Structure formats: C-alpha cells, structure tokens
Amino acid sequence: MTSHLYGPETKKALKNFPISGQTININFIHTVTTVKLACIEANLKLKKINKKIYPKIRESLLQIIKGDYDKEFIDKSLLNSPKLANKEGYDKAAIIVENHAKA
C-alpha cells in the first residue's frame, strides 16, 4: 500500500516550495470530489466504466466527501495555481481509489 497520498506533481512541489502549514480549503476538495462522483456515475450509465470496479471507486470518493481524508490534503502554499490545486486533489483521489481497488 502507498505510504503517501500524493502523486509526482505534488512531490515536485513539496521539494521546490516552502511549507506554510495552511491547508487547502477542504470545501474545494469535497466539491471537486462530488463532481468526480457524478462523472463516474454518468460513465457507469453510459457503460464506460467496469461495473466491478465502480463500487470501490464510489466508496473511495464518498469517503473523501465525508471527510475521512481531510487531514491528508497538503499545504496550500504549494497550490498557487488552480492547475496544481486540481492536480493535488486528483492525485490523492486516484491513489485512494487505487488503494481501495487493490483491497
């Protein structure tokens, strides 16, 4: 299992920028994750996603929305651009889903 919940872009940012101790507005993360959930549900209806993996993806996203991973979202000083903020959220969500799929 992965010991960290971020991907390569966030890892580069951690190396290149100072840490402020401030976190991302968690409402942003919950909102982006809610959109992701709507997308996977639409893709399921369109038969673009495997029915077997859908429940694990859905459960992972619901856990993020519920707040189970709120403390995992890193320092917002790293996220001066919306593109990197999105990438940070996407990295974490993808790793959480991947960990659930392997379980």
C-alpha positions in Angstrom: 0.0 0.0 0.0 1.2 3.5 -0.7 2.5 5.4 2.3 1.7 8.8 0.9 -1.4 10.1 -0.8 0.0 12.4 -3.5 1.5 12.0 -6.9 4.6 13.2 -8.8 3.4 16.8 -9.3 2.8 17.3 -5.6 6.0 15.6 -4.8 7.9 18.1 -7.0 6.1 21.0 -5.4 7.0 19.8 -1.9 10.6 19.8 -2.9 10.6 23.2 -4.6 8.3 25.3 -2.4 8.3 26.2 1.3 5.6 24.8 3.6 3.3 27.3 5.3 1.2 24.9 7.4 -2.0 26.1 5.9 -4.3 23.5 4.3 -6.4 23.7 1.1 -9.9 24.8 1.7 -11.5 21.4 2.2 -14.7 22.6 0.6 -12.8 22.8 -2.6 -11.7 19.2 -2.3 -15.2 18.0 -1.4 -16.7 19.9 -4.4 -14.2 18.5 -6.9 -14.7 15.0 -5.5 -18.5 15.4 -5.8 -18.1 16.3 -9.4 -15.8 13.2 -9.9 -18.6 11.1 -8.3 -21.2 12.5 -10.7 -18.8 11.7 -13.6 -18.3 8.1 -12.6 -22.0 7.6 -12.1 -22.6 9.0 -15.6 -19.9 6.8 -17.0 -21.5 3.8 -15.4 -24.8 4.6 -17.0 -23.0 5.0 -20.4 -21.3 1.6 -19.8 -17.9 3.3 -20.0 -16.7 2.0 -16.6 -16.3 -1.5 -15.3 -19.3 -2.5 -13.1 -16.9 -4.5 -10.8 -14.7 -1.6 -10.0 -17.4 1.0 -9.7 -18.4 0.2 -6.1 -14.8 0.6 -4.9 -14.4 3.9 -6.8 -17.7 5.2 -5.4 -16.9 4.2 -1.9 -13.5 5.9 -2.1 -15.0 9.1 -3.4 -17.7 9.1 -0.7 -15.0 8.7 2.0 -13.3 11.8 0.7 -16.5 13.7 0.5 -17.4 12.6 4.0 -14.1 13.9 5.3 -12.3 10.7 6.1 -9.2 12.1 4.3 -9.4 15.8 5.2 -6.1 15.8 7.0 -4.3 14.3 4.0 -4.6 17.4 1.8 -1.3 19.3 1.9 -0.1 22.8 2.4 -1.9 25.4 0.2 1.3 27.4 -0.3 2.2 24.8 -2.8 -1.0 25.4 -4.7 -0.6 28.9 -6.1 -2.3 27.9 -9.3 -5.7 26.3 -9.8 -4.0 23.7 -12.1 -1.7 22.5 -9.4 -4.6 22.6 -6.8 -6.6 20.4 -9.1 -3.6 18.1 -9.7 -3.1 17.7 -5.9 -6.8 16.7 -5.5 -6.7 14.4 -8.4 -3.5 12.7 -7.3 -4.9 12.0 -3.8 -8.3 10.8 -5.1 -6.6 8.5 -7.6 -4.3 7.0 -5.0 -7.2 6.5 -2.6 -9.3 4.8 -5.3 -6.3 2.6 -6.3 -5.7 1.5 -2.7 -9.4 0.5 -2.4 -9.3 -1.3 -5.7 -6.4 -3.4 -4.5 -8.1 -4.3 -1.2 
